[in-house]
Amino acid sequence: MIKKLYDRCVELARHKFSKPILGFVSFIESSFFPIPPDVMIVPMVVAKRNEFILIASVATIFSALGALFGYLIGVLFFNEIGIKIFELYGYDNVNFLKEKFSESKSMLPYIVTLFIAGFTPVPFKLLTITSGFVQFNLVIFLITCIITRGLRFFLVAYLTNRFGKAFGPFLEKRGAKFSAILGILIILIALIFYFIIKKYV
């Protein structure tokens, strides 16, 4: 089923309404959909390289809006909907994650985790829902989502614009390793971001 959804998203990247569809996919991916927007970004940029900034912007904006929707699920419907989404992705020990986030007296765990989830293959929607459940600071949540998703989508769009079709197969075969390395860098950026917020907010 996942493979069919993946192939369908690739097909939709060539649709005449590909940008609105990309926005929709980016929105639902942040709250429950399993296929990341990157799948559409690559073929869309290959087809229209001069629009790579616009394409990345659409993905970033709607992903952030979708993250807000996931946050609201966590606030209002965690037991009714949120837990089912967790179970769908094979995360049965939801209480452990809730307890760890709820017990923390520092924003650092949230920010670092959101940075990692926003930029790597870690299911982003699980963190958006959990953030809502523990009522993590909404402003910092949105800022973090915009930064991490923006970094990810603009990087994918830029590299596709730079290397063309060759970047697509690379992302499919080595995407996990690529994301792992970037994840380490993102943790460092997250720490810097946290201390800046701590100092000025």
C-alpha positions, -999 to 999 in steps of 0.1 A, spaced: 0 0 0 28 24 9 45 17 -25 12 25 -43 8 58 -24 45 66 -32 40 59 -69 8 79 -69 25 109 -54 52 107 -81 25 107 -107 7 137 -92 39 156 -94 33 158 -131 -3 170 -127 -12 205 -139 -24 212 -104 8 198 -89 14 227 -66 -20 226 -48 -16 189 -46 19 193 -31 4 217 -5 -22 191 4 3 163 7 26 185 28 -3 194 51 -15 159 57 20 144 60 26 166 91 -4 150 109 -10 114 96 0 107 59 30 84 55 46 97 23 69 128 26 65 158 2 101 152 -10 86 125 -33 68 152 -52 94 180 -48 121 162 -68 101 155 -100 84 189 -98 118 208 -96 132 186 -124 103 196 -146 105 233 -137 139 242 -123 133 279 -122 104 274 -98 124 254 -71 121 282 -46 83 284 -51 79 247 -49 99 245 -16 79 274 -2 46 257 -9 58 225 9 72 245 38 41 267 44 16 238 42 38 215 62 38 241 90 0 244 88 -3 207 89 19 206 119 -5 230 136 -33 207 127 -14 178 143 -8 200 174 -46 206 176 -52 168 174 -29 164 204 -47 191 223 -83 182 216 -84 146 203 -53 128 216 -72 98 230 -97 96 202 -74 101 172 -38 107 183 -33 73 199 -47 56 167 -21 75 146 7 63 169 -5 27 167 -7 30 129 30 37 128 39 9 152 44 31 183 25 12 210 43 27 241 26 61 238 25 67 275 63 65 278 67 94 253 40 114 270 55 110 304 90 119 293 78 151 276 54 160 305 81 155 332 107 176 314 112 210 330 132 223 301 122 231 265 155 216 252 142 181 247 112 194 227 133 216 205 160 190 198 134 163 191 113 186 168 144 196 149 153 159 144 118 150 134 113 180 111 144 173 91 149 135 92 128 104 84 116 102 121 78 104 118 72 142 121 34 138 128 40 119 160 59 148 174 34 174 163 6 154 180 26 149 212 36 185 213 -1 194 213 -9 169 240 17 183 264 8 218 252 44 227 243 48 265 237 29 271 204 50 300 191 83 281 195 66 250 181 56 268 149 90 286 145 108 253 150 86 236 124 90 263 98 128 263 102 133 226 101 108 219 73 121 248 54 157 237 57 147 202 46 125 211 16 147 240 4 177 218 5 160 190 -14 147 215 -40 181 232 -43 200 199 -47 175 187 -73 179 220 -91 216 217 -90 220 180 -99 188 173 -118 173 138 -122 204 122 -106 194 135 -72 161 115 -71 177 80 -72 203 92 -47 176 103 -23 158 70 -27 189 48 -21 209 68 4 183 90 19 185 74 53 222 79 56 220 114 42 193 123 67 213 107 96 243 129 89 221 159 85 203 149 117 236 152 137 241 187 123 205 196 131 210 186 167 239 211 169 218 238 152 189 230 176 211 235 206 223 268 193 187 278 186 176 267 221 202 288 238 193 319 217 157 315 226 166 310 263 186 342 262 162 365 244 127 351 251 
